[in-house]
Amino acid sequence: MRENQHADSSSVKEESGRGEGFIPSSLYTTIACTEISGSGRKRIEADVIIEEVFDLFINDVHLTTFYSSPRELEELAVGFMVCEGLIGRDDVQNILSIDIGPKRIDCKIDLDTSQLFNLGRVERCGTTLFTPKTRPLLLRDVGFSSQVIFNAVGKLKEWGNAWKKTGGAHSSLVCDTSGKILVFCEDIGRSCSVDKAVGKALLEGIDISRCALVTTGRLAGTMVSKAVYSGFPLMASKGATVKEAVLLAQDADLTLVGFVREPNMYVYSGEYRVL
């Protein structure tokens, strides 16, 4: 990261990237601090990302707690339910309502959720101990060129305006086989950024079974399982992965790509989908 990249840009209210202009202030705020450089110091204003706590309820069952950026919360809820295997992609149509309140997200679903009672949850990670009985079969007739993967990872930084401003955001996107970016989301948490991107894609009617899920950060098992349960054939990141994630990807026939740094990438499973 370039020295003082984020502090230097804190007073600039015009963003690069997609030309969307100033990011709504709900994603970050400006705080006064002291910059110490060498033997000198000065007072500056720096942008810092906002983290808020949201409890997720499904049919009045408190399922988990998110530590998330306060934007795109409906997308977060939908993506989380699909990524955790609580509902399938096709079950999104069975969501009756999603109400966003102060520190609370209430979902009503036309499904049997009795199994969610007494379900243990891991609060800080915004996840649960729920284990789905089945998972979708990932399509084998889908391929992505290496350049599409390189370009998609590059877009994470190019479009990551909140990261440019604060240095504290993760990004995730969904792209098709031609490399077209279909949705893009940022969040303080890497898992929440994935949930939001998946939820946004599904709410927009995108067939994610023929798309790639590209994200920042380490490809841990909890991240890879989100791609598996939501049905993406390929997941990629500039970051590293872990043994358990690779084993899960191999078992599910997910194409898992890490250390995407042009001209190199590591393909840990499903190499046949990288053209």
Salt bridges, closest charged atoms under 4 A:
GLU15 OE2 - LYS165 NZ 3.81
GLU20 OE1 - ARG18 NH2 3.31
GLU35 OE1 - LYS42 NZ 3.77
ASP47 OD1 - LYS13 NZ 3.96
ASP47 OD2 - LYS165 NZ 3.29
GLU51 OE2 - ARG124 NH2 3.33
GLU52 OE1 - LYS103 NZ 3.51
ASP55 OD1 - HIS62 NE2 3.16
ASP60 OD1 - LYS108 NZ 2.82
GLU72 OE2 - LYS200 NZ 3.39
GLU84 OE2 - LYS226 NZ 2.97
ASP106 OD2 - ARG104 NE 2.60
ASP141 OD2 - ARG210 NH2 3.53
GLU158 OE1 - LYS155 NZ 3.27
ASP187 OD1 - LYS196 NZ 2.53
ASP195 OD1 - LYS226 NZ 2.87
ASP251 OD2 - ARG135 NH2 2.36
ASP253 OD2 - ARG140 NH1 2.84
ASP253 OD2 - ARG273 NH2 3.41
